């Protein structure tokens, strides 16, 4: 009995394969935002694009093993959703196209410039350094009598030097004194929060850092318990009693990164795609927390807020 010939369509399109390195804390908004953004670009996971998700920690060392493994896989593109993971991937490959989400890709050496990234990487800049100074200014508007400001930060964050420089610049202009409290990990964070509470600053500025965001419940609760006004970098902190936040919407930001993925898969080269700086940032104010702290929120802040929680 003759076997029937199996016809293979040589013209059938090959499904592109991408790898995604995503910090654990971003898993939910990242998956939702990226899938939505890719769908808008005509890509649906499992139908015409294959995605390998790798959930990682918040340092270059955490990302390195997965970055190296991806670099040796036959991927069409790697998406790195943090400065640390982007650094790890760039160390692992100079040929596979990379799309990143970074707080400050120039200051951290991911690209030479925003307009001309060069090399095999491009993506989205979240402007976290510049936003640090803006957050301090908003905090000053909310509590103008506050002079001693605690700055809770992660020293291992590659973007921190630029963030701290902007915070110091804004503090000098506003006549404020910054006190730094460092937390590299959970043990450090517990000690930093205890020290912060003992110091009793007039207000608190939280650095933009995925490691700190991982512990948003602990940080928000501790600051609320200490009854200290504070400003946070993302609205996710409001789930645990934050007073005010100012920063990008994570889901919308990830939808934007998806557009870079689509452009490269359709033939664009990373070196030819300027890094895009985010331009929309949401100010969220929780009036319940303001009442709890017996703070009168200025009308000027309420009018410019994107969301006011009653």
N, C-alpha and C positions, 0 to 999 in steps of 0.2 A: 504494500500500500504506500503510495507516494505521499510524502509530507507536503502539506500546503505551504507555499512560500509566504514568508512574513514580510510585508512591505514596510520598509522604514522610510519615513519622509525626511529626506535630507534637508528640506527647507524649513522644518519645524523650528520655531524660535527656541533658543536656549534660555531657560529661566535664570535670571541673574541671582547670584548668591551674595548676601551681605552679612557681616558680623556686627553685633552691637555690644559694646561694653557700657554697662549702665550701673551707676552706684545703687546699692540696695534701696536707699531711701527714695530714689526716683522711679522705681520699677512701675508703680501704678500710673502716675501721670505720664511717664515716658512712653509706656506701651499704648496708652489711650491716645496721646498726642501724635505719636509717630504713625500709628495705624491710620488715624484720621487724615494726617497730612499726606501719607503715601497714597491713600485712597483717592484724595483730591487730585493727585498727580497720575492716577491711573494704575496704581500698583496695589494688589491685594495679596496678602501673605497666603501662600499655599496654592494660589492660582497662577500668578505670573511673576512672583518673587519669593525666594526662599530666605528666611531670616534665622540666623543663629544668635540667640540671646545669651549673654554672659553677665550674670549679676555679680558685682565685685564690691570690694571695700573702697576706701576713700583715698588711698595713697598710690604712688607709682609702684611700690613694692607689691601691693595687693593686686594691681592690674597686670603686672609684668608677665606672670605665667600664661594668662589667657591671651595677652597681646602677642606673645611669642608663638603660641599655638595657632592663633589666627593668621599670623604672618606666614606660617608654613602651610596654610590651607589654600585651596584654590578659590579664594574669595574675589569678588569683583570690587568690593569696597568695604571699608571698616568705618563704623560710626562710633566715635568716642565721646561720651556724654559727661566729660569733666576734664579739667586741665590735666589732672594726674593720669587719667587713662589715655589722653591724647599724647602725653609725653612718652608713656610706655609703648604705645603703638609706633610712634615716630622712631623710637630707639630700636624697634624690632623690624621695621621695614621702610625702605625708601622707594618702593615701587608700587605697592598697592595704594590706590587713592584713599584718602582719609577725610572724613567730614567730622568736625568737632564742635562741641559747645564748651566755651571757655570764658572765665571771668575776664581775662585780659591776655589774649593770645600773643600780643607783641611784647609786653613786659615779661612774660614767662618764656619767651623764645620759641613759641610754636611756629610763628611766621615772622618774616622780616618786616612787613608792614601790612596794614589792612588792605590798602589798594592793590598791592602786588605781593601776595603771600609767598610766591615761589614754591619750589619743591612739590610734594605730593599731598599737601594738606590745605584745607580751607574750611570755612564754616561760619559760626555765629559767635559774636562777642557779647557777653552780658553786661559789659561796662561796670563790673562790680567795684572797681577802684573809685571811679567817679561818683558812683551811687553812695559810697560810704560817707563822703562829705555832705552830700545832699540829705542823707538821713539825719546826720548830726544837726543840720540846719532846721529840719522839720521838728526834731526833738526840742531844739531851742525855742522854736515858735510855740510849742505846746507848753513847755515849762521854762519860761524865760528867766526865772530866778535861779534855776539850777546852774551851778558852776563846776562842781566835781562830777565828771562823767566817767563811769566805768565802761571799758571797752573789752568785751568778752570775745576772744579770738582763738584761732588754732594756728600756732607757730609753724606747723608743718605744711600749711597751705601755701602753694607756690605763688598765689596772687596776694598774699598778706602784705608783703613789703609795700606794694603799690597802694593797697587799701589803707594801710597805716599812715603812709605819707599823706594821702588825701584827708584822712581823719585829723592828723596833726595840723595840716594847713587850715582846715575849716575851724578847728578849735582855736587857733591863734587869731583868726579873723573875728571870731565870736567872743573872744575873751574867756574861753573855757579851759579847764585843766583835765587832761585825759589820764586815767589810771588803768593800766592794762592788767587783764586777768587771762592767763594762758591755759588752754586745755587741748592737749594732743589726743587724749583718749578718755574713756569713761572714768577711770580713776582720777585723772587730772581734772576732769570736769567737776566731779564731786568736790574736790578740794578747792577748785576755783570758785564754785558757787558758795561754798562756806566762807571763803575769804572775802568774796564780794559782799555777802550779807553782813559780815563783821565790819567791813569798811563803811557800810551805809552811805553809798554815793547818792547824789541828788537824782541821778538818772542813769540809764544803762543803754549802751549801743551794742547791738549784736552783730558780729561780723558775718559777711556772706560766706558760708562754708557748708558743704554738704555733710561733713562730719558732725557739725553742730546741729544741722537740721535733723540728722538721725536721732538726736536726743531732744527734739523740740518739746516733747511733753515735760521732761524733767526740767529743762531750762525755763519754759514759760511758767510752770507751777512754782518753781523756786523764787522767781522774780515777783510773781503775783503774791506769794506768801510773805515776801519781804516788803511788800507794798512800795515798790520803787517804779516810777514811770520808765518805760522802755520802748525802743523802736526796733523792729525786727526786719529781716531782709525779704521774707516771703510770707504770703498770706496763710500758708499752711500752719504757721504758728498760732493762728487765731483759734484753731481747734482746741487749744488748751489754755485759753484765757489771755492772749496777747492784747495789749492796749492799742498799738499802732504798728503798721507795716508799710514798707515802700519798696517795690521791686517788680521784676517781670513776672508775668503769669507763666508758670512752668509749662503748662499744657500748650499754650499758644507758641511759646518759644520752641518747643519740640516739633510743632507743626511746621515752623519755619525751617528747622534743620532738615525736615523731610524734603523740602523743595530743593535743597542742595544735593541730596542723595539722588533725586530724580534727574537733575540736570547732568550729573556726572554719569549716571547709568545710560543716559541718552547721548553721551559722547563728549561732553565738556571736560576739560582738564582742570584739576584743582588750581593750578598755577594761574589760570586765566579767570578765575572767579574771585573777585574781591571779597574779603570777609565782611559780613554785614553786622553792623552795630545795632543792637536793639534800641528802639526809639520810644516804645510805649512802656510805661511803668505805672503800676496801680498803687494808689494810696488808700489804705483801708484803716478805718478808725472804729473801735468798739466803744460806744458810749456807755455800755454797761460797766466796762472796766474803768472808764473815766469817772463815773459816779462812785464806784467802789473806792477810788483813790481821792475822791473829792476834788477832781480837776474840772475846771471850766474850759472846754475845748473852744478855741477861738473860731469865730464864724468864718474867717478867711480859710482856715484849714478844712472846715466842714464843706465849704463851697467847692473846694478843689478836690475833695475826696472822690474816688471812684466808687467806693462802697462805704456806707455808714451802718454799722451794726447797732440796732436799737436795743 
